[in-house]
Amino acid sequence: MTHPLLARLDAGETLISDGATGTYLQQHGLAPGGCPEEFNLTHPEVVREMAAAYFAAGSDMVLTNSFGGNVFRLRHYGYGDRVRELNRLGVAHARSVAPPGRFVVGSIGPTGEFLEPLGDVSVAEMAAVFAEQAEALEEGGADAILVETMISLEEATLAVRVARERTNCVVIATMVFDKGPRGYFTMMGNTPEQAARELLDAGAHVVGSNCGNGIAQMVEIARQLREATDAPLLIHSNAGIPRIREGQLLYPETPEMMAPFFLELEQVGINIIGGCCGTNPDHIRALAHTLNRDPVAG
């Protein structure tokens, strides 16, 4: 049976995703350099309020507060032995405020480590790390898993394969591309076309890009991805490139500035549209309005 999320994409619907997690948590008490996933334990009301705010703004799907919820990253904060607990809690908080028909998507970010021979981590070790997190997200009740903000295609495809093998969740995967003299590439030298092809070959149901760029650049990346594949695509754009003013990190792209580009993404054929760093519920409300969607009823 086709998962309801995929069924809606197959029917031609454009789904609205959420905005930034880290930005929201930093505005609600997360200290610079703090552990976002710790908030699942210590500030559950903030995590639930964040999910509720995005759902109310019009999100069809909300990501869990689990981006850095792998053992490598959690060890830095003294939570290496609580991976499953923190990931399950992240799902539970979002699920507790999800209206009927909306989806909770488990976020899996980069491990922060490099595979051999560039780094010290074997394929088997990293696969076990991804398996632990993916299984915990499914145990918590996630509808889908988003392998996101990846710069290494090798790491991303490994995470996708593990998520497909070890869970029954829909699997989405996104990479970060930067523009250079020869066009858009990941930090490791992969083009959007190559990334899309290899992520789909690894088993991803949906592929795309997030972070790293303002929305005008994300439209350019979206066009390249759409030219490369007919598969469902996701774009999560930053609210521009951040600037530091009086010690504060400020993102320049307002909801009003991003709105026409949201429409352009839909016209390009992007199936899931949302925000990344610097975006907030107001950006998602503008996205819902731009796509002629009721931000309350969805």
C-alpha positions in Angstrom: 0.0 0.0 0.0 1.3 3.5 -0.9 2.1 5.7 2.0 -0.3 8.6 2.4 2.5 11.1 1.9 3.6 9.5 -1.4 0.0 9.1 -2.5 -0.5 12.9 -2.1 2.6 13.6 -4.2 1.5 11.0 -6.8 -1.8 12.9 -7.0 0.0 16.0 -8.0 -0.3 17.9 -4.7 2.4 20.4 -3.6 3.1 19.8 0.1 4.1 22.6 2.4 7.0 21.7 4.8 8.1 23.7 7.9 10.8 26.3 8.6 13.9 26.3 10.7 14.3 24.3 13.9 17.6 25.7 15.2 16.6 29.3 14.6 13.3 28.8 16.5 15.0 27.1 19.4 17.7 29.8 19.6 15.0 32.4 19.9 13.4 30.4 22.7 16.2 29.8 25.0 18.8 27.6 23.3 22.2 28.9 24.2 24.9 29.4 21.4 26.7 26.1 21.1 24.0 24.3 23.1 22.5 20.9 22.2 19.2 21.3 20.4 18.1 17.7 21.1 18.5 18.3 24.8 15.4 20.5 24.6 13.4 17.3 23.9 14.1 16.4 27.5 14.4 19.7 29.3 12.1 22.0 27.3 9.4 19.8 25.8 6.9 22.6 25.8 9.1 24.7 23.5 9.5 21.8 21.0 5.8 21.1 21.0 5.0 24.8 20.6 7.4 25.0 17.6 5.7 22.1 15.8 2.3 23.5 16.6 3.2 26.9 15.2 4.4 25.4 11.9 1.3 23.3 11.6 -0.9 26.3 12.3 1.0 28.3 9.7 0.1 25.7 7.1 2.7 23.0 7.2 1.6 19.6 5.9 4.7 18.1 7.4 7.0 19.1 10.3 10.5 17.9 11.0 11.5 16.5 14.4 14.1 18.1 16.7 16.6 15.4 15.9 19.0 16.9 13.3 22.1 16.2 15.4 20.6 13.1 17.1 23.3 10.7 16.2 25.7 9.2 18.7 28.8 11.0 17.3 27.3 14.4 17.8 25.4 13.7 21.0 28.6 12.4 22.7 29.9 15.9 22.6 27.1 16.9 25.0 27.3 13.9 27.2 24.1 12.2 25.7 25.8 9.5 23.6 23.9 6.8 25.6 20.5 8.5 25.0 20.2 8.5 21.2 17.0 6.4 21.1 15.3 8.3 23.9 16.1 11.7 22.4 15.0 10.8 18.9 11.8 9.1 20.1 10.9 12.2 22.2 11.5 14.4 19.2 8.9 12.5 17.2 6.5 12.3 20.2 6.5 16.1 20.7 5.7 16.8 17.1 3.1 14.0 16.9 1.3 15.2 20.0 0.3 18.5 18.2 -0.1 17.2 14.6 -3.6 17.7 13.2 -5.2 14.8 11.3 -3.7 14.3 7.9 -0.4 16.0 8.7 3.0 14.3 8.7 5.9 14.1 11.2 9.3 13.7 9.5 12.3 12.5 11.3 15.4 14.7 10.7 18.8 13.0 10.3 21.7 15.4 9.7 25.3 14.7 9.0 27.3 12.8 11.6 30.1 15.3 11.6 32.6 12.5 10.8 34.2 11.4 7.5 34.2 7.9 6.1 37.5 6.1 5.5 39.9 6.9 3.9 39.2 10.6 4.4 38.3 10.0 8.0 38.5 7.3 10.7 35.0 5.9 10.5 34.3 2.7 8.6 31.2 2.1 6.5 30.0 -0.5 8.9 30.4 1.9 11.9 28.6 4.8 10.2 25.8 2.5 9.0 25.2 1.3 12.6 25.0 5.0 13.7 22.4 5.8 11.1 20.5 2.6 11.9 20.2 3.5 15.5 18.8 6.9 14.8 16.5 5.8 12.0 15.0 3.0 14.0 14.4 5.2 16.9 12.6 7.8 14.8 10.4 5.0 13.4 9.8 3.6 16.9 8.6 7.1 17.9 6.1 7.1 15.1 7.7 9.1 12.3 6.0 9.0 8.9 9.1 9.7 7.0 12.9 10.2 7.4 14.7 13.2 5.9 18.4 12.7 5.5 19.3 16.4 5.2 22.0 19.0 4.8 24.5 16.5 3.5 27.7 17.5 1.8 29.1 14.0 1.3 27.2 12.0 -1.3 28.8 8.8 0.1 27.5 9.5 3.5 24.1 10.5 2.2 23.6 7.4 0.1 24.7 5.3 3.0 22.1 6.9 5.3 19.4 6.4 2.6 20.2 2.8 2.1 20.2 2.2 5.9 16.9 4.0 6.4 15.3 2.0 3.6 16.7 -1.3 4.9 16.0 -0.8 8.6 12.6 1.1 8.5 9.3 1.2 6.6 9.4 5.0 6.5 9.3 7.2 3.4 12.9 8.3 2.8 13.8 11.8 1.6 17.3 13.0 1.0 18.7 16.5 0.4 22.2 17.9 -0.3 23.8 21.3 0.1 25.1 22.9 -3.1 27.3 26.0 -3.4 27.7 28.1 -6.6 31.2 28.4 -8.0 32.6 29.5 -11.4 31.5 26.2 -13.0 28.0 26.1 -11.4 26.5 24.3 -8.4 28.4 21.6 -6.6 28.5 20.0 -3.1 31.6 20.6 -1.0 32.8 17.2 -2.2 32.3 18.1 -5.9 29.0 16.5 -6.8 26.5 18.2 -9.1 22.8 18.4 -8.4 22.2 16.0 -11.3 24.7 13.4 -10.0 23.3 13.7 -6.4 19.7 13.2 -7.5 20.6 10.2 -9.6 22.7 8.5 -6.9 20.3 9.3 -4.0 17.4 7.8 -6.1 19.5 4.8 -7.0 20.2 4.3 -3.2 16.4 4.1 -2.6 15.3 7.6 -1.8 11.6 8.3 -2.5 12.1 12.1 -2.7 15.3 14.0 -3.3 16.3 17.7 -3.3 18.3 20.4 -1.6 18.3 22.5 1.5 20.3 25.1 3.3 23.4 27.1 2.1 21.6 29.5 -0.2 19.0 32.2 -0.5 15.8 31.4 -2.3 16.8 32.8 -5.7 19.7 30.4 -5.8 17.5 27.6 -4.6 15.2 28.2 -7.6 18.3 27.7 -9.9 19.2 24.5 -8.1 15.5 23.4 -8.3 15.6 23.8 -12.1 18.7 21.7 -12.4 17.2 19.0 -10.2 13.9 19.0 -12.2 15.8 18.7 -15.5 17.6 15.7 -14.1 14.7 13.6 -12.8 10.9 13.2 -12.8 11.0 11.9 -9.2 9.4 14.0 -6.4 11.6 16.9 -5.3 11.9 18.9 -2.1 13.5 22.3 -1.6 14.1 23.9 1.9 15.6 27.4 1.4 17.4 29.6 3.8 16.1 33.1 4.4 19.2 34.4 2.6 22.8 34.4 3.7 23.1 35.5 7.3 24.9 38.6 8.5 26.1 39.5 11.9 24.8 42.8 13.4 25.5 43.8 17.0 26.4 40.2 17.8 23.1 38.8 16.3 22.8 36.5 13.3 20.3 38.1 11.0 18.8 36.5 7.9 17.8 39.2 5.3 15.0 37.5 3.3 11.6 38.3 4.7 8.4 36.3 4.1 7.3 39.0 1.6 10.6 38.8 -0.3 10.5 35.0 -0.5 6.9 34.6 -1.4 7.2 35.1 -5.2 10.1 32.6 -5.3 7.9 30.1 -3.5 5.5 30.4 -6.3 8.3 29.9 -8.8 9.4 26.7 -7.1 5.9 25.4 -7.5 5.9 26.3 -11.2 9.3 24.6 -11.6 7.6 21.4 -10.4 8.9 21.2 -6.8 6.7 18.8 -4.9 7.6 19.8 -1.3 8.5 23.4 -0.4 9.6 24.7 2.9 12.2 26.7 4.7 15.6 26.2 6.3 17.9 28.5 8.4 16.4 31.9 9.3 12.8 31.0 8.3 10.0 30.9 10.8 6.2 30.3 11.0 5.7 33.7 9.2 7.6 32.5 6.2 5.5 29.3 6.1 2.3 31.3 6.4 3.5 33.4 3.4 4.2 30.2 1.5 0.7 28.9 2.3 -0.9 32.1 1.2 1.2 32.2 -2.0 0.0 28.7 -2.9 -3.6 29.7 -2.1 -3.7 27.4 0.9 -5.7 28.0 4.1 -2.9 28.2 6.7 -5.3 27.0 9.4 -7.3 24.2 7.8 -4.5 23.2 5.3 
